[in-house]
Amino acid sequence: MALTQMALDSLDFDATVALAEKVAPHVDILEIGTPCIKHNGIKLLETLRAKFPNNKILVDLKTMDAGFYEAEPFYKAGADIATVLGVADLGTIKGVIDAANKYGKKAQVDLINVADKAARTKEVAKLGAHIIGVHTGLDQQAAGQTPFADLATVTGLNLGLEVSVAGGVKPATVGQVKDAGATIIVAGAAIYGAADPAAAAAEITGLAK
Ligand SMILES: O=C(CO)[C@H](O)[C@H](O)COP(=O)(O)O
C-alpha cells in the first residue's frame, strides 16, 4: 500500500485552491509544486493548511542553499514535508532535515539531476533524511525520460526510507511503481489534466492501496 500525492502545479492562487478542494478527499498528500509556491508563497500554504486539516501538505521548495533558513518558516506554517535538492551541499540538506526534526516534520531529498543516485541516497540516509524522492522532472519527461529505472535502483538499496516517485505517473503505471517499492506515488498532470480531476485522483488512490 502506497500513499498518494497530488502535485498542484498551477500558478493561479484561486485555481489551485479550487483544484485542491476537488482532489483533497481522494489523496493523502497535497503538494504545492515549485512554480506554485514561488509564485504564491507561504500565504497559499496557510490557506491550504486551514482548509484541509486531514491532508498532509508537501511544499516542493527544491531548496539549493540555506537549508534551515529557507525551510523553517514553511514547517512553522504547517507544511508536513519540504523538499531539498539532492545535488545541494550536504550541509544544506542537513539544514532542512534539522528544521524538519525541530517541528516533528519530514524532509524529502529530491534526486532530480543527481548523477550517482545510489551513492547520494546512502549519504542522505546517514544524515537522517526521511523521504527520498525519485523524480523525473517535467523538462526531462518532455525529452522522453521516465523514473522507473531510478526507482528500482533506490528501492533496491533497502535502506528503510520512505521512497516517493514522481515523473509522469498515471493510472497505467501506478501498479508498476507500487510493485517497485514506492511508498508515496505522486501525480500531477494525470490528475489536473483529466476531464474529472476528482475521479482521476480517486482512481490513482484506488490503484495505490
Ligand atoms: O515536481 C514536479 C516538477 O518538477 C511535478 O510536480 C512532478 O513531476 C509531478 O507532476 P507530473 O505527474 O505531471 O510529472
The ligand as an ORCA input file, in Angstrom:
! r2SCAN-3c Opt
* xyz 0 1
  O       7.813     18.339     -9.220
  C       7.333     18.412    -10.339
  C       8.074     19.058    -11.442
  O       9.354     19.419    -11.033
  C       5.977     17.850    -10.600
  O       5.093     18.358     -9.661
  C       6.027     16.332    -10.515
  O       6.835     15.881    -11.593
  C       4.644     15.689    -10.621
  O       3.977     16.066    -11.788
  P       3.752     15.063    -13.043
  O       2.955     13.894    -12.515
  O       2.966     15.903    -14.019
  O       5.117     14.649    -13.512
*
